[in-house]
Amino acid sequence: MSRQGFTIQDAARAERVDALLGVRGNPDDAAIRLRDMKPGARLDALIAALKNAGIVAPFIGQFAGSPAFLKPATAAYVGNGANGALSTVAGVADRISLAPWLCPWPLTIDQAGISCSTAVDASVCKVVIYDSDPLGRPSRPIAETADISTAGTGTLFASVAATLSAGAIYWLGVRFSATQTIRSLANTSAQPIGWTSAATPVAQFTLNDSLTYGLPAAPWTFANAQIATTLPPLVLLRVA
């Protein structure tokens, strides 16, 4: 397995990759070790080696969304938009809406939030973070906030604890209890995950599913029918 195509910042990190893959000397010998593994284990071993070595190696076609050219400092906020363009999206009771985000730096976060533009009495929402499977689809929830009241407008946060890896795909999203309207990424600030086949194709940005609001976030079962043209909720994360 050649290292070509990966960014290896120093020789020490390269040696760590070789060690994790059981390779010494010629890095191309890693191909022999990977070849003898089961297909799923090959990818898992390579991803684990790269992550543990601190190497960011997105797959071809991955979106580098929300690039942070400087590593965010403690108490800084990062978001899931590719630029500063925002819009709004109306909630649907018991809907969970996710969109992908590629984490640009190793981050530990202590808060997550949304920005409510149109309040609904007694309404609440939650921010969720899912990791992804080897196909890039949401897999399991790794963090979920407590209720965030959207009975009033504003940018609103709740405590959450999560450690995020550089170069990993996460699915950031919101769970709605009602029809409150929150700020979203504009279509120019979001990465399409699909397109319709209409005469004028329309970009699809989110995965939407139904989950009773009072239940905890559950492992995701992907279906093509979940892919929607709904704009992704703006999700803000505070660095611990």
N, C-alpha and C positions, 0 to 999 in steps of 0.2 A: 504494500500500500504506500504509494509515494506521498511525500508531504506536499507536493506541488499543489497550490490552490489554497493552502492554509497559511495564516499569518502566525509565524512563530517568532516571538519577540526576542528570545535569547536561547543560547545553547542548552542551558539548564532545563528549560521547559521542554525542549526537544528530547532530552534524555528521559524526562519524566514520562513522555508519551511512549517511548521505546520500552521503558520499564513496565508500564501498565499493560502494554500489549505483549509483554514477554519477549521483546526483541532486543538484540544487541548487535551493533555493527551496522550493516546495510539496512536502512529503514524499509526498503522494498521487501525484505523478508517478512514484514508484518502481513503481507498478502497471504503467505502460506498459513499463518495462524488463523487469520480471519476466514480463509477458504474452508478450513476444517470445522468451523463452527456452524451451528444451525443458522439459517438466514436471519431470524430475529435477533439471535445473540450477537451476530456480527455487528449489526448496526448499534445495538446497545453497548457493546464493548468499545466501539470506536467513539461513540458520543461520550461515554463516561470518561474515556482516556483524555479526550480533548477538553472536556469541561474541567476535569481535575487538574489538568495542566494549565488552566487559565487561558485557553486559546478560544477565540471567537471564530467559529467556522460555520456560518450560515450555509444552508444548502442552496443550490442554484434555484432561482425562482422565489426564494424567501424575500419578504419585504423587510427592509431595515428600519421600519417605522419609528418615528419619534427619535431621530438620531440625537444623541447628547454628545457634543464634541468635547465638553469638559465633564469629568465625572461629577455628578451632583454632590454638593456638600450636605452635611447634616442639616436637617430642617428645610432643605430645598424641596420643591415640588416638581415632579415629572408627570407628563401626561401621555396619552396614547395617540396624539395627532401628529401627522407628518409636517404640518405647518400650523399657522395660527388661525385658520379659517374655521368658524363655528356656525352651527345652525341649531335647530331644536328637534326634539323627538318626543311625542306623546306616549306615555306609558299605557299598558294594558294590564288590567288586574291579573295576577298570577303568571305574568310573562317573565321569562328570563331571556335576556338578550346579550349575546357575547360577540366580541370582535377580536381578531388576533393582534398581538403586539410582540415585537422582537425586542427583548431587553438589551439595552446598549452597554450596560456596565453591571458588574456584580453589585446588587443592591439589597440592603435590608430596610424594610419599610415599617412604619409604625402607625400610619393613618392612611385611609383611602376615602375619597369623597366624590361628590357630584355637584353640579350647579343647577339649582331649580329656578326656572323662569316663570312658571305658572303653577301656583300652589293649589292643592285640593285639601279641604278640611279633613283632618285625621288620617291623612295619607302618609305612608312611609315607604322607604325602599332600602335595599341593601346592595353593597358592592361585593362582587365575587371575583375571585381569581382562580382560573383553572390551569393546570399544566397541560401539556399536549402529548399525544402518543407518537410513535415513529412515522405516522402518516400526516402529522401536523394537525390532527383533529383534537378538540378538547377531550381530556381524559377524566381527571378527578379534580374536585375542588381542593385547593391548598389553603385558601383563606376566604372567610366570609365575615363581613362586618355585622354588628348589631344593627337594629333599625336606625335609619336616618330619617328624621321627621321632615316631610315636605309639605307640612301645613303652612309653611311660610317660604318665601323666596330667599335666594342667596346661595353662596357656595358653602357647602356643608360637609362635615367630615365625621368619621367614627374611627375609633381605635381598631387596629388590626396588626397582626404580626406575621411577616412573611420574609423569607430570604430568597432572592431571585438570582438566577445565574445569567451571566453575560452570554449572548448568542442563543438563548433558549426562547422558544415560542411560548408565550402565555396567552390565554384568552381572558380579557378583562370585560366585565359586564355588570349589568344592573338587574336586580329583581324588583318588580313593581307590585304594590298592593292596590293601586288605583290608576287613574288616568292623569296623574300629574305630568307636567311637561318639564323636561330637563334639557340642558344644553347638550348638543351632540357635535360630533365632527361634521363639517360640511363635506359634500361629496368630493371636493378638491383636496381635502385633508385626510381622506380615508383611503385605504387600499382595497380595491375590489377583490373578493374571493370567488366571484363568479359573475356571469352575465346572463341576461334573458336573451331569448331568440326572437324578440319582437322586430318589426320592420326597422325601428330605431332601437338598437339594443340598450338595455338599462343595466347599470352596474348593480351588483349585489354585494352588500357589505357585512351582513351580520348572520349569525345563527340564532333563530328564535325558537323557543320551546315553551311549553306550559308546565308549571310546577307550583302546586299550592303554596301560597306565600308563607304560611305558618310552618311548613316543613323545612328541614335543613337542606342546603344544597346537596345534590346527589351526583354520583358519577354520571358522565355524559354518555348517552347512546346516540351516535351520529346517524342522521338520515338526510338524504339530499333535499327532502322537502323542507328542512329547517332553514335552508339558505334563502335569505330575504333581501329586498331592496331597502329595508329599514336602515336609517343612518345610525352609526354606532354611538352609543352614549359616550360623552366625554368623561373619562375616569382620571382622577388626579391621585397620585401617590406621594406621600411625604417620606423622605429619606430619614431613617433613624439616626 
